[in-house]
């Protein structure tokens, strides 16, 4: 038993030692495995880095062939991008700079860079020269060629800054000259189809053309009166603001001529479309908008030169206001496009147009204030041609201000209204009789309102003022007309009836005082109404205005006679005159008969 026990103890000890040895071996194997795994991982990383390094630094023969001998196409651009990456890697990677391969590769890559720069320059210059060729569609060349090979310029900007600067300078210099010539040619072509509307003497207050005697010199006639003072269909240009620009040779072949505002719209439509396209191209191709302003310095100078020659000789106030409104529409168009490149230019155009409009407007104003009354006056109560000019001119400007509410323009129109009203009063005073003066005023006020109504202007301060003047003159006329036919009856009603009675001598009205008035009215009233009707028909140019005045006159006559009849009935013994009093019903019936022609 003791020996067996010893053996067991010996075996247990052996097993413990054996297990300890195995554990050590396992641990050693684990450490070796981890070491091998780490080495493998490091080797893979090294292989990957080496692969990347080789990929970044090695120049494939195929790439060399394409960059040196290949044509500039999409494949060339892809290889150019690869070359750019290698150049950037060699320039920025610190490991590459100390590698042995760097010394071998760097000279070759530099040669490729120089070759690519040279080839890129030749390619870009060739395409830029194509822009100079006549009838070249610049936008198509930009979109289909230059933008397609935009990376050539990007490569030059990164790796050949001097050449890129040369290309940039060549581009803006080429486009500057090409677009300047294009706009100059277009402006010259537009000038051939321009319709002159107004000259320096085509003013509201200038006397009309007429012979002043056998040996007198006639004045130069207005070139086109209907357009000098009237808007007419010229406002259509505002609706056509987005229509394509005119094609001059087609317009010239048709023999059509246009007012200057139509040419102004066409020129600026071309400018806006060209500027929008060029601005977007510059942002896309060059990545900047500074070059746009360098390019368009030439075209802007050409257009400025044109305006500086046209505006000082432009005396068409309506045309100038149309151009001001067109400029506002052009600003809205560029704002909707979100293209800011013409903001300062369009502001400058506004600054040029407004003072010119004000100057021409003041010429019209001065012509009214300094008008020669003796030369303007005509022995005719019908509307005066100066007032018709004013009405059409004011209506035109009011129409062009409907959607804008320009307070400065409204103030100027008020000054013009005051001047023309003063002139009209002076002309009216040239008539010998008060009645003729009043008829003259009514005809002119009514004509102004008719022109305003025809133009769609039925509200506003100017309209209201002429309505008040017309109403006041109508009242004066109808009172004068009634006094002309029923002077004693009217005076009796005004002085001996109603509230005025208390201010008289206080003597009661007697039958003997009113009997002649009653009999006179009964005998003449129908004939007098007929004469008043004939007078109105022959006095007023506007039939409707005349009939309205006749209606007001007869209504006022009815009121006067009603007061007269009431006073007669209140007189002691006045009942005896009832047989001669005309019934109110009879007068109303007669008025109704004339009303059928109203």
Secondary structure as GFF3:
##gff-version 3
##sequence-region A 1 598
A	DSSP	alpha_helix	2	57	.	.	.	ID=ss1
A	DSSP	alpha_helix	61	69	.	.	.	ID=ss2
A	DSSP	alpha_helix	74	92	.	.	.	ID=ss3
A	DSSP	alpha_helix	94	98	.	.	.	ID=ss4
A	DSSP	alpha_helix	100	130	.	.	.	ID=ss5
A	DSSP	alpha_helix	138	141	.	.	.	ID=ss6
A	DSSP	pi_helix	142	146	.	.	.	ID=ss7
A	DSSP	alpha_helix	150	159	.	.	.	ID=ss8
A	DSSP	alpha_helix	161	191	.	.	.	ID=ss9
A	DSSP	alpha_helix	225	228	.	.	.	ID=ss10
A	DSSP	three_ten_helix	232	235	.	.	.	ID=ss11
A	DSSP	alpha_helix	236	239	.	.	.	ID=ss12
A	DSSP	alpha_helix	248	254	.	.	.	ID=ss13
A	DSSP	alpha_helix	260	285	.	.	.	ID=ss14
A	DSSP	alpha_helix	290	310	.	.	.	ID=ss15
A	DSSP	three_ten_helix	311	313	.	.	.	ID=ss16
A	DSSP	alpha_helix	317	337	.	.	.	ID=ss17
A	DSSP	alpha_helix	343	369	.	.	.	ID=ss18
A	DSSP	alpha_helix	373	376	.	.	.	ID=ss19
A	DSSP	alpha_helix	385	399	.	.	.	ID=ss20
A	DSSP	alpha_helix	407	428	.	.	.	ID=ss21
A	DSSP	alpha_helix	434	454	.	.	.	ID=ss22
A	DSSP	alpha_helix	461	485	.	.	.	ID=ss23
A	DSSP	alpha_helix	487	496	.	.	.	ID=ss24
A	DSSP	three_ten_helix	498	503	.	.	.	ID=ss25
A	DSSP	alpha_helix	511	539	.	.	.	ID=ss26
A	DSSP	alpha_helix	543	570	.	.	.	ID=ss27
A	DSSP	three_ten_helix	574	577	.	.	.	ID=ss28
A	DSSP	alpha_helix	584	595	.	.	.	ID=ss29
###
